[in-house]
């Protein structure tokens, strides 16, 4: 999944926050909902302009960010 086909950050849209192309829906909103257990089908019901590809793009975007950053993860 090439998330770049579905996600962009434009300084003129939501202050440069990563959003789904053609919308003002931040990717973080979808990722937060998924993290809290919201089903993708429910998210798609709540945001009529999104499709299944947007959900997959959000996950691919998050995976790329996790690989790119060296986050310190506390142990025990």
Buried (B, 14 or more C-beta within 10 A) or exposed (E): EEBEEBBBEEEEBBEEBBBBEEBEBBBBBBBEBBEEEEEBEEBBEEBEEBEEEBBBBBBBBBEEEEEEEEEEEEEE
